[in-house]
Amino acid sequence: MKQNFLASLRKELENSFGRKIISSRDCIQLVEDIYKKTGETVNANTLRRFFGLVRADYPPSSSTLTILSRYCGFNSMHEIEEISSNENPEANVSKEEVLRYMVALFKHTQVVGNEEKTFFPLVEQTMIFLERNPTLIDKFQREIAKTSTGQFYYYEKLANIDRLNGYYGDGLRHYLRSKSNEEGKIFAHAMQIFRYWLTKNKEQLIEHMTEITTIEPPPNCPDHILGRLIAAKLYYANVKNESIDKILSEAKRYHAGIIASREDSPFSFPDFELIIGEALLLTGNYDEGREYIGHGKTFLAVSGQDKNTLFNLWEDFINRKKSMLVKRREGDADKSSYYNSFSRKYTTIIKLVTEKGSRTKSVARADQLAELIKETGFKRFVTLPV
């Protein structure tokens, strides 16, 4: 057993537990927390030996290491070495102070209704700060996952798709540790399914789909989480070349309930329609995707909300012929809202794929698309039909 792996696992365990393991009492409490979070049991004496509190004549078993890895939010033991190898020494004090301040902002802000617009600048600036200070990312994501506001805004509503195959996707394990109910499980596994669909990792996609199929959405499950669930099933069906008829029927049932519930929240954003419309279009189901994009735009118009949203991006994706794009854009406002700090690369990819299907070809755009695919790891767009 490699010592660097064991050292990394000890560090991850202490980070997940929230403090150093320096006594037998700590080990007993860690046993209880492991059982609470995973439903599996580890002997306290095993933990004492693992943390060097008593002499260990033999290394821990692979089954024990697997349980400990799962407690830390990893799918397998080798992921620990992979993630830990990228860590740097501690950040300086000033950055740590900023980090504490950022976490406090999320922690002490209550989640009330649909307030994405109010919280958007905070999340956006947080993304910019983390990109400039990568040594703080893991610690921030670990702490923010413990707050209801962080779960709702940072992880769920304003997902960092640009880094879905990077630190945001890896950070979902922290989210799942803190929000281990049905909603949390559905969202975390659904986002990983999207990740592995984009990166063309069929094996990992199927693994997460196996997890999600055992979960029943709870009553009053949020719209955006239901949307992620349906989208995950669409991506899975696409990989398996299966019919989506049953998935569409399920989506319509959810949609009917969501429409009825909006009478009490007329200014909510149509996440459900956007997420499903996106999944349908990316998987080549254009007529069905057009329908959901239309539903979303209609709701925005009726409720008097800003029409300049990502729905326009996907509407352009549907109408990929140059003449149709020009005609649509004549009366459009500036679409800079496509591009925010946590989806700029992804939305640029969609825009470039859209232009790829138009009559105008450009070597520069093709090179830009290739570079963005390389940066994000989204290999699906190399062969995506246009």
Sequence and secondary structure as in RCSB ss.txt:
>XXXX:A:sequence
MKQNFLASLRKELENSFGRKIISSRDCIQLVEDIYKKTGETVNANTLRRFFGLVRADYPPSSSTLTILSRYCGFN
SMHEIEEISSNENPEANVSKEEVLRYMVALFKHTQVVGNEEKTFFPLVEQTMIFLERNPTLIDKFQREIAKTSTG
QFYYYEKLANIDRLNGYYGDGLRHYLRSKSNEEGKIFAHAMQIFRYWLTKNKEQLIEHMTEITTIEPPPNCPDHI
LGRLIAAKLYYANVKNESIDKILSEAKRYHAGIIASREDSPFSFPDFELIIGEALLLTGNYDEGREYIGHGKTFL
AVSGQDKNTLFNLWEDFINRKKSMLVKRREGDADKSSYYNSFSRKYTTIIKLVTEKGSRTKSVARADQLAELIKE
TGFKRFVTLPV
>XXXX:A:secstr
  HHHHHHHHHHHHHHHTS   SHHHHHHHHHHHHHHHS    HHHHHHHTTSS  SS   HHHHHHHHHHTT S
STHHHHHHHTT  S   HHHHHHHHHHHHHHHTS   SS HHHHHHHHHHHHHHHHH GGGHHHHHHHHTTSHHI
IIIIIIIT  GGGTTTHHHHHHHHHHHH  SHHHHHHHHHHHHHHHHHTT HHHHHHHHHHHTT    TT  HHH
HHHHHHHHHHHHHHHT   HHHHHHHHHHHHHHHHHTTS TT   HHHHHHHHHHHHTT HHHHHHHHHHHHHHH
HHTT    SHHHHHHHHHS SHHHHHHHHTT    GGG  TTTHHHHHHHHHHHHHTSS   HHHHHHHHHHHHH
H  THHHH   
